[in-house]
C-alpha cells in the first residue's frame, strides 16, 4: 500500500509538470503569433537603425556627463587651491583619472597636500588632547616642507608651502612654546630616542 501511494504521488507530480510545460508552450506560441501579426506594422531594418542610434546617443550622454563632471571637478579643484583650501582641492581630484593637460595642477595639489596633511593631523590630535602626537605632527610637517620646497619652486607652489610653514611655526610657538630655531634643531636629531625625549619634555612643560 505504501508503494502504491508513492507511485500515485509520482504520477501526480509528473502530471503537474506536464501541465506547466503545456502552459509555457501556449504562452510562447501566443507571443510568436503576436510578433508575426505586428511584423507588417514595424519595419525591422528601421527598428534596428533606431536601436543603434539610441545606443549611440546614450553612449554620448554617458561620456559627455563623465567629461562634464570631470571638468567641473578640475575647475573646483583650481578654485579651492587658489583660495588655499588645500584639503578641499585634494578631495576634488581624489579618484579621478587625471588627463595630461591637468597634471600640472594635480602635482601642485599633491605636493602641497603632502605638507598640509601633517597640519590636519595636528588639528585632530590637538582636539583629542594628544599633545605628543600633535607636536610630532607639526615637526613632521616642517620636515616635509624642507623635503619638498625645492620641488615646490620648480612647479610654482612656494607661496603655498610657505603659507603652511607659517601656520606650523605659529602653532609651535603659540601652543608649545617652540620657536623656529628649536624646531629646526629637532629636525637635526637623527636618534629617534633623543627626538622622543625632547617631544615629551616640551609637552610636560606645557602641562
C-alpha positions, 0 to 999 in steps of 0.5 A, a space after each residue: 500500500 505504501 508503494 502504491 501511494 508513492 507511485 500515485 504521488 509520482 504520477 501526480 507530480 509528473 502530471 503537474 509538470 506536464 501541465 506547466 510545460 503545456 502552459 509555457 508552450 501556449 504562452 510562447 506560441 501566443 507571443 510568436 503569433 503576436 510578433 508575426 501579426 505586428 511584423 507588417 506594422 514595424 519595419 525591422 531594418 528601421 527598428 534596428 537603425 533606431 536601436 543603434 542610434 539610441 545606443 549611440 546617443 546614450 553612449 554620448 550622454 554617458 561620456 559627455 556627463 563623465 567629461 562634464 563632471 570631470 571638468 567641473 571637478 578640475 575647475 573646483 579643484 583650481 578654485 579651492 587651491 587658489 583660495 588655499 583650501 588645500 584639503 578641499 582641492 585634494 578631495 576634488 581630484 581624489 579618484 579621478 583619472 587625471 588627463 595630461 593637460 591637468 597634471 600640472 595642477 594635480 602635482 601642485 595639489 599633491 605636493 602641497 597636500 603632502 605638507 598640509 596633511 601633517 597640519 590636519 593631523 595636528 588639528 585632530 590630535 590637538 582636539 583629542 588632547 594628544 599633545 605628543 602626537 600633535 607636536 610630532 605632527 607639526 615637526 613632521 610637517 616642517 620636515 616635509 616642507 624642507 623635503 619638498 620646497 625645492 620641488 615646490 619652486 620648480 612647479 610654482 607652489 612656494 607661496 603655498 608651502 610657505 603659507 603652511 610653514 607659517 601656520 606650523 611655526 605659529 602653532 609651535 610657538 603659540 601652543 608649545 612654546 617652540 620657536 623656529 630655531 628649536 624646531 629646526 634643531 629637532 629636525 637635526 636629531 637623527 636618534 629617534 630616542 633623543 627626538 622622543 625625549 625632547 617631544 615629551 619634555 616640551 609637552 610636560 612643560 606645557 602641562 
